[in-house]
């Protein structure tokens, strides 16, 4: 998965702050369409300064205002309404093809943002997987997108932390309000988030996660001793006590009030809320029932394919026992040191490099690294990708959690590398950043159905890239696709059909080879982020559909490299926008 720190709208207000945004003009007038989209981008950065920091725009590195307040949400609603009104004044007949793509994207972006602002996500601002404290922890380590090179950089971070402390106070106040309104997390998620705060509430300050920038002070930095003392005092006197207070609140007050239900349907207005999240994450109008039926059909199809692999390795037994065999097979758990896991992913990269040019005309220039996930969040984390900076000076990073190396199973590592790294997220996002034909707001756009759909689609390219020679690695590819098909079933099951956490765990154990611990982590991830897990399969199936359509229409004229260019050149867009773009390409190619 890609780490979703760059939203197109507010789903969980916990994720982002803004820098004292001003109310937009009541009369939305712009010199031309390009000036409109440029203004939209600039306003977005004021509302979402962490998005700017991640992109390498350092103008807002000292701010993280309180995205959980009513004032923020009101201003944000005004921002999106302002640009929707401005779009009404645009004569679309005068737009170029690229401008029309931007028009469609901007219209969708504003509309879905306003829809999601109707739901009280600000009353559930903290969870174990998606919330702001996890992103801040990554930045605080000193190895993320927040720069720590100059005295001003170190000062900016302390100012940002002050704003984060305000956010934390409001988060607790909002969660108390959520208790009163019955809008609370499931108990199992609260149990997982408490240790994330406890781990940082005390201890040796010089070993603290937030002390990371001080451990890596640049040589010759002016006032280094002053900075070191400022950070020590801030951690011991402000941040660590605040984290202890939050952990106490979660444990003593919030946990007893947490709910027993697993899905969003257990909340007031949960059915409408879930439908909004489906629209946001899939960029479609599919209903929960349609998605559930699709998931069941995909699970059946993939199970049949996996049984063919089972026969090829001459396993004697039924499908369920084969899944248990794969998850416990000692030969698939060969490592004794976490660095061996990282080394294996780098070896996979080296193996496939000679074949990349067979499938892609353009290779992104942004550098790439594989890193182990930070210890403070490793137990609840999935493998994930974080994009590099727009200028390519900060690499894209594939984070791999290795909480228990001796039980780390390698059977799907080739597939995982294709998805999270190359040619999955790293290619797609780096291409998007480097594409100078895109206006700036689209360079930073993220739609899960497109981005995760593309990454899942690329998993099927492994044989063409020289991978999947081992049957268990090919099984890993099928198993990863099965994992995404299962998500369609269990996500809808929990959030729309009354399934419990245990029902979803049992269904997953029956149909895939992930360990029980990994499945529990995944199911609780879906509980924390309803609808996000649907985006992978919905997007992948759309891209597959578009490729099949192009192959049928173009016959011998079909060129897979040109098809991949056509899909990637749009950047992240809603699926209906991608479909229109590919159809135009097919028509043009068929006439050439």
C-alpha positions in Angstrom: 0.0 0.0 0.0 0.9 3.6 -0.4 1.1 5.6 2.8 -1.9 7.9 2.5 -0.6 11.2 3.7 -1.6 13.2 0.6 -5.4 13.3 0.5 -7.7 14.8 -2.1 -10.2 15.6 0.5 -10.7 15.3 4.2 -11.8 11.9 5.3 -10.3 11.8 8.7 -9.6 15.3 9.7 -6.9 13.9 11.9 -4.5 13.6 9.1 -3.7 17.2 8.1 -3.4 20.7 9.4 -3.4 24.0 7.7 -1.6 27.3 8.0 -4.3 29.8 9.1 -6.2 29.6 5.8 -8.2 32.7 4.9 -11.7 32.7 3.7 -11.9 32.6 -0.1 -13.2 35.4 -2.1 -17.0 35.3 -2.5 -16.7 36.0 -6.2 -14.5 33.2 -7.8 -12.9 35.0 -10.8 -9.7 33.9 -12.5 -7.8 35.2 -15.5 -8.1 31.8 -17.2 -8.4 28.1 -16.4 -4.7 27.6 -15.8 -4.8 30.3 -13.2 -7.8 28.7 -11.5 -6.0 25.3 -11.1 -2.8 27.1 -10.0 -4.7 29.0 -7.3 -6.4 25.7 -6.2 -3.0 24.1 -5.7 -1.7 27.0 -3.7 -4.8 27.1 -1.5 -4.5 23.4 -0.9 -1.0 23.8 0.4 -2.3 26.4 2.9 -4.9 23.9 4.1 -2.5 20.9 3.9 1.0 22.0 4.8 2.2 18.4 5.4 1.4 17.8 1.7 3.8 20.7 0.9 6.5 19.3 3.1 6.2 15.8 1.6 6.6 17.3 -1.9 9.7 19.2 -0.9 8.0 22.6 -0.6 9.5 24.0 2.6 7.4 27.2 2.9 5.0 25.7 5.5 7.4 23.5 7.6 6.7 25.4 10.8 3.0 24.9 10.8 0.4 22.3 11.6 -2.8 24.1 12.6 -5.8 22.4 14.2 -7.7 20.4 11.5 -10.1 19.1 14.2 -11.8 22.4 15.0 -15.2 23.5 13.7 -13.6 26.6 12.3 -11.1 24.6 10.2 -13.9 22.4 8.8 -16.0 25.4 8.0 -13.1 27.1 6.1 -12.3 23.9 4.3 -16.0 23.6 3.2 -15.8 27.2 1.9 -12.6 26.4 0.0 -14.1 23.5 -1.9 -17.4 25.3 -2.5 -15.5 28.3 -3.8 -13.7 26.2 -6.5 -16.8 24.3 -7.5 -18.5 27.7 -8.1 -15.5 28.8 -10.1 -15.7 25.7 -12.3 -19.3 26.6 -13.2 -18.0 29.7 -15.0 -15.6 27.7 -17.2 -16.5 27.2 -20.9 -15.3 23.6 -21.2 -15.5 23.9 -25.0 -12.4 26.1 -24.9 -10.3 23.6 -22.9 -7.5 21.5 -24.3 -7.5 17.7 -23.6 -5.1 18.1 -20.7 -7.1 21.0 -19.3 -10.3 19.0 -19.5 -8.7 16.2 -17.6 -7.8 18.8 -14.9 -11.4 20.2 -15.0 -12.8 16.7 -14.4 -10.4 15.9 -11.6 -10.9 19.2 -9.8 -14.7 18.9 -10.1 -14.6 15.4 -8.5 -12.1 16.4 -5.9 -14.2 19.3 -4.6 -17.4 17.3 -4.7 -16.2 14.3 -2.8 -14.5 16.5 -0.3 -17.7 18.3 0.5 -19.6 15.0 0.8 -17.1 13.6 3.3 -17.1 16.7 5.4 -20.7 16.0 6.2 -19.6 13.0 8.3 -18.1 13.4 11.9 -14.7 11.9 11.2 -13.2 14.6 13.5 -14.8 12.8 16.5 -12.6 9.7 15.8 -9.3 11.4 15.1 -6.9 8.7 16.6 -6.6 5.1 15.6 -3.8 2.5 15.4 -3.2 2.7 11.6 -4.1 6.0 9.9 -3.9 8.8 12.3 -1.6 11.9 12.6 0.5 10.7 15.6 1.9 8.0 13.3 2.9 10.4 10.6 4.4 12.9 13.1 6.4 10.0 14.5 7.9 9.3 11.1 8.8 12.9 10.6 10.1 13.2 14.2 12.6 10.4 13.5 14.6 12.8 11.3 14.6 10.4 8.3 11.3 11.5 6.7 10.3 14.5 4.6 10.7 17.1 7.3 14.2 18.6 6.7 16.8 18.9 9.5 19.8 20.6 7.9 19.8 24.2 9.3 19.1 26.0 12.5 15.8 27.2 11.0 14.8 23.6 10.2 15.2 22.6 13.8 13.2 25.7 14.9 10.5 25.0 12.4 10.0 21.5 13.8 9.5 22.7 17.3 6.9 25.2 16.1 5.2 22.4 14.2 5.2 20.3 17.3 3.5 23.1 19.2 0.7 23.0 16.7 0.6 19.2 17.0 0.2 19.5 20.8 -2.9 21.7 20.1 -4.2 19.1 17.8 -3.6 16.4 20.5 -5.6 18.5 23.0 -8.5 18.9 20.6 -8.4 15.2 19.6 -9.0 14.2 23.3 -11.8 16.8 23.6 -13.4 15.6 20.4 -13.1 11.9 21.5 -14.9 12.9 24.7 -17.6 14.4 22.5 -17.7 11.2 20.5 -18.3 9.2 23.6 -21.4 11.3 24.4 -22.7 10.9 20.8 -21.8 7.2 20.5 -19.2 7.8 17.8 -16.2 5.8 19.1 -13.6 3.3 18.0 -14.1 -0.5 18.4 -12.4 -1.7 21.6 -9.9 -3.9 19.8 -8.5 -0.8 18.0 -8.2 1.2 21.2 -6.2 -1.7 22.7 -3.7 -1.5 19.8 -3.3 2.3 19.9 -2.6 2.7 23.6 0.9 1.1 23.4 1.8 3.5 20.6 1.5 6.4 23.0 2.9 4.5 26.0 6.0 3.7 24.1 6.8 7.4 23.8 5.6 8.7 27.2 8.9 8.4 29.0 12.3 6.7 29.1 15.8 7.9 28.2 15.3 11.1 26.2 18.4 10.4 24.1 16.9 7.2 22.9 13.5 8.7 22.3 12.1 8.6 18.7 11.6 12.4 18.7 15.2 12.9 19.7 16.3 11.5 16.3 17.1 14.8 14.7 19.4 15.6 17.6 21.3 12.3 17.3 21.9 13.3 13.7 22.8 17.0 14.1 24.8 18.2 11.1 28.4 18.9 11.8 29.2 22.6 12.3 25.5 23.5 12.9 25.4 26.9 14.6 24.0 26.9 18.2 24.0 23.1 18.3 24.2 23.0 22.1 21.3 25.4 22.4 19.2 23.3 19.9 20.1 20.1 21.8 18.9 21.6 25.1 15.7 23.0 23.5 14.8 19.5 22.2 15.6 17.8 25.5 13.5 20.2 27.4 10.6 20.0 24.9 10.5 16.3 25.0 10.7 15.9 28.8 8.5 18.9 29.7 5.9 19.0 26.9 5.7 16.0 24.5 6.3 13.1 26.8 3.9 14.3 29.5 1.3 14.9 26.8 1.7 11.4 25.4 1.3 10.0 28.9 -1.9 12.0 29.3 -3.3 10.7 26.1 -2.4 7.1 26.9 -4.1 7.5 30.3 -7.2 9.0 28.7 -7.4 6.2 26.2 -6.9 3.5 28.8 -9.0 4.8 31.6 -11.7 6.8 29.9 -12.0 5.9 26.3 -11.5 2.2 26.3 -14.4 1.5 28.7 -16.6 3.6 26.4 -15.4 2.0 23.2 -17.9 -0.1 21.1 -18.2 -3.8 20.7 -19.3 -3.6 17.0 -16.6 -3.9 14.3 -18.0 -1.9 11.4 -19.0 1.7 10.7 -22.6 0.5 10.5 -22.4 0.5 14.3 -22.2 4.3 14.3 -25.0 6.8 13.9 -25.5 7.3 10.1 -23.0 4.6 9.4 -24.7 3.3 6.2 -24.5 6.7 4.5 -21.0 7.3 5.9 -19.8 4.0 4.4 -21.3 4.7 1.0 -19.4 8.0 1.0 -16.2 6.3 1.8 -16.8 3.8 -1.0 -17.3 6.7 -3.5 -14.1 8.3 -2.2 -11.9 5.3 -2.3 -13.2 3.6 -5.4 -14.3 6.7 -7.3 -17.3 4.8 -8.4 -21.0 4.6 -7.4 -20.9 0.9 -6.6 -23.1 -0.3 -3.7 -21.9 -2.5 -0.9 -23.9 -5.4 -2.2 -22.3 -5.1 -5.7 -18.9 -5.1 -4.2 -19.6 -8.0 -1.9 -20.9 -10.1 -4.8 -17.8 -9.2 -6.9 -15.6 -10.2 -4.0 -17.2 -13.6 -3.6 -16.8 -14.3 -7.4 -13.1 -13.2 -7.4 -12.4 -15.4 -4.3 -13.8 -18.4 -6.1 -11.9 -17.7 -9.3 -8.6 -17.2 -7.5 -9.0 -20.2 -5.3 -9.3 -22.4 -8.4 -6.1 -21.0 -9.8 -4.3 -21.5 -6.5 -5.4 -25.1 -6.4 -3.7 -25.6 -9.8 -0.4 -24.4 -8.2 -1.1 -26.7 -5.2 -1.3 -29.6 -7.7 1.9 -28.5 -9.4 3.9 -28.7 -6.1 2.2 -32.1 -5.5 0.7 -31.1 -2.2 -1.7 -33.8 -0.9 -4.6 -32.3 1.0 -7.4 -29.8 0.6 -7.2 -26.1 -0.1 -7.5 -24.9 3.6 -4.7 -27.2 4.7 -2.6 -26.0 1.8 -3.0 -22.4 3.0 -1.8 -23.6 6.5 1.1 -25.5 4.9 2.3 -22.3 3.1 2.0 -20.1 6.1 4.0 -22.5 8.3 6.5 -24.0 5.8 9.9 -23.5 7.4 11.7 -23.3 4.1 9.7 -20.1 3.4 11.0 -18.6 6.6 14.8 -18.6 6.2 15.9 -15.4 7.9 17.5 -14.8 11.2 18.2 -11.1 10.8 16.0 -8.3 9.6 18.6 -7.0 7.2 18.3 -10.2 5.2 14.7 -9.3 4.4 15.9 -5.9 3.1 18.7 -7.6 1.1 16.3 -10.0 -0.5 14.1 -7.1 -1.8 17.2 -5.4 -3.3 18.1 -8.7 -4.9 14.6 -8.9 -6.5 15.1 -5.4 -7.9 18.5 -6.4 -9.4 16.9 -9.5 -11.0 14.1 -7.7 -12.8 16.1 -4.6 -13.9 17.1 -6.0 -17.3 13.5 -6.5 -18.3 11.9 -3.2 -17.4 12.4 -1.7 -20.8 10.3 -4.5 -22.3 7.2 -3.0 -20.7 7.9 0.7 -20.3 9.1 3.4 -22.6 10.1 5.8 -19.8 11.9 5.0 -16.6 11.5 7.5 -13.8 14.6 9.3 -12.5 13.6 9.6 -8.8 15.9 7.4 -6.7 14.5 4.5 -4.6 15.4 2.8 -1.3 14.1 -0.2 0.8 14.0 0.5 4.5 12.7 -1.4 7.6 9.7 0.2 9.2 10.4 2.2 12.4 10.1 0.2 15.6 7.4 2.3 17.2 4.8 1.5 14.6 6.2 -1.8 13.2 3.8 -4.1 15.0 0.7 -2.6 13.4 2.2 -1.6 10.1 1.8 -3.1 6.6 4.5 -2.8 3.9 4.1 0.6 2.3 5.6 3.1 -0.1 6.3 6.8 0.6 6.9 8.9 -2.5 10.0 11.0 -3.1 10.1 14.7 -3.3 9.0 16.5 -6.5 12.6 17.5 -7.3 13.8 13.9 -6.9 16.3 14.8 -4.2 14.5 12.7 -1.6 14.1 9.1 -2.7 10.9 7.1 -2.8 11.0 4.6 0.1 9.6 1.1 0.4 9.0 0.5 4.1 9.0 -3.2 5.2 7.8 -4.2 8.7 9.8 -7.1 10.2 8.4 -7.5 13.7 9.4 -11.1 14.0 12.2 -12.0 11.5 12.2 -15.8 12.3 8.5 -16.0 11.3 8.9 -13.7 8.2 7.5 -15.7 5.2 9.1 -14.9 1.8 6.5 -16.6 -0.4 5.0 -13.3 -1.7 8.1 -11.1 -1.6 8.5 -10.8 -5.4 4.9 -9.8 -5.8 5.2 -7.4 -2.9 8.2 -5.6 -4.5 6.3 -5.2 -7.8 3.4 -3.6 -5.9 5.1 -1.3 -3.5 8.1 -0.4 -5.5 8.8 -1.1 -9.2 6.8 -0.9 -11.4 4.1 -0.2 -8.9 3.9 2.8 -6.6 7.4 4.1 -7.2 7.0 4.2 -11.0 3.5 5.6 -10.9 4.2 8.3 -8.4 7.6 9.3 -9.7 6.3 9.5 -13.2 3.5 11.7 -11.9 6.0 14.0 -10.1 8.2 14.2 -13.2 5.5 14.8 -15.8 5.8 18.5 -16.6 2.6 18.4 -18.6 0.6 18.1 -15.4 -0.4 21.2 -13.4 1.1 21.2 -9.9 -2.1 20.1 -8.1 -2.2 16.9 -10.2 1.4 16.2 -9.5 0.4 15.7 -5.8 -3.0 14.1 -6.4 -3.8 10.7 -4.9 -6.8 8.5 -5.7 -6.5 5.1 -4.0 -8.5 3.3 -6.8 -6.1 4.5 -9.4 -2.8 4.3 -7.4 -3.5 1.0 -5.6 -5.3 -0.3 -8.7 -2.2 0.3 -10.8 0.1 -1.3 -8.1 -2.1 -4.4 -8.0 -2.2 -4.6 -11.8 1.6 -4.5 -12.0 1.8 -7.6 -9.8 0.6 -9.6 -12.8 3.7 -8.4 -14.8 6.1 -10.5 -12.8 6.8 -13.3 -15.4 7.5 -10.7 -18.1 10.0 -9.2 -15.7 11.8 -12.4 -15.0 10.2 -13.2 -11.7 7.8 -15.9 -10.5 10.1 -18.8 -11.6 9.5 -20.5 -8.3 6.0 -21.9 -7.9 5.7 -20.5 -4.4 6.5 -17.0 -5.6 3.8 -17.3 -8.3 1.5 -18.6 -5.6 2.4 -15.5 -3.7 1.2 -13.3 -6.6 -2.1 -15.3 -6.7 -2.3 -15.1 -2.9 -1.8 -11.3 -2.9 -4.6 -10.9 -5.4 -6.7 -13.3 -3.3 -5.9 -11.0 -0.3 -7.4 -8.0 -2.2 -10.4 -10.0 -3.3 -11.0 -11.1 0.3 -11.0 -7.4 1.2 -14.1 -6.8 -0.9 -15.9 -9.5 1.1 -14.7 -8.7 4.7 -14.7 -4.9 4.4 -18.3 -4.9 3.2 -19.1 -7.7 5.6 -18.0 -5.7 8.7 -19.1 -2.3 7.6 -22.4 -3.2 5.9 -23.5 -6.7 6.8 -23.0 -6.9 10.5 -19.9 -9.2 10.4 -17.7 -9.2 13.5 -14.0 -8.8 13.6 -13.8 -12.5 14.3 -16.0 -13.4 11.3 -13.7 -11.4 9.1 -10.6 -13.1 10.6 -12.0 -16.6 10.1 -13.0 -15.9 6.5 -9.5 -14.7 5.7 -7.8 -17.6 7.4 -10.0 -20.0 5.4 -9.0 -18.5 2.0 -5.4 -17.1 2.2 -2.0 -18.1 3.6 -1.2 -15.0 5.7 -0.4 -15.7 9.3 -3.1 -15.2 11.9 -1.2 -12.3 13.4 -0.9 -10.6 10.0 -4.6 -11.2 9.2 -5.6 -9.7 12.6 -3.5 -6.6 11.8 -5.2 -6.4 8.4 -8.7 -6.8 9.6 -8.2 -4.1 12.3 -6.7 -1.9 9.6 -10.0 -2.2 7.6 -11.9 -1.5 10.8 -10.0 1.8 11.2 -10.3 2.8 7.6 -13.6 1.7 6.2 -13.6 1.4 2.4 -9.9 2.0 1.7 -9.2 -1.7 1.2 -11.8 -1.8 -1.6 -9.8 0.4 -3.9 -7.1 -2.1 -4.9 -9.3 -4.7 -6.6 -11.8 -2.2 -8.0 -8.9 -0.2 -9.6 -7.0 -3.3 -10.8 -10.1 -4.7 -12.5 -10.8 -1.4 -14.3 -7.2 -1.3 -15.6 -7.4 -4.9 -16.7 -10.7 -4.1 -18.4 -9.2 -1.2 -20.3 -6.2 -3.2 -21.4 -8.4 -6.0 -22.7 -10.5 -3.4 -24.5 -7.4 -1.9 -26.1 -6.0 -5.3 -27.1 -9.3 -6.3 -28.8 -9.7 -3.0 -30.6 -6.1 -2.6 -31.8 -5.2 -6.2 -32.4 -1.6 -6.4 -33.8 -1.3 -2.7 -33.4 -1.5 -3.0 -29.6 1.7 -2.0 -27.9 1.9 -2.7 -24.1 4.5 0.0 -23.5 2.3 2.6 -25.2 -0.7 1.3 -23.1 1.3 1.7 -19.9 2.4 5.2 -21.0 -1.3 6.1 -21.6 -2.4 4.9 -18.2 0.5 6.6 -16.3 0.6 9.9 -18.2 -2.6 11.1 -16.5 -1.3 10.9 -13.0 -3.7 9.8 -10.3 -7.3 10.4 -11.6 -10.7 9.0 -10.8 -11.4 5.8 -12.7 -14.0 7.3 -15.0 -11.5 10.0 -16.0 -8.9 7.3 -16.8 -11.4 5.3 -18.8 -12.3 8.3 -21.0 -8.6 9.0 -21.5 -7.8 5.4 -22.6 -10.8 5.3 -24.9 -9.5 8.5 -26.6 -6.1 6.8 -27.0 -7.7 3.6 -28.5 -9.7 5.7 -31.0 -6.6 7.6 -32.0 -4.5 4.5 -32.4 -7.1 2.7 -34.4 -7.2 5.5 -36.9 -3.4 5.8 -37.3 
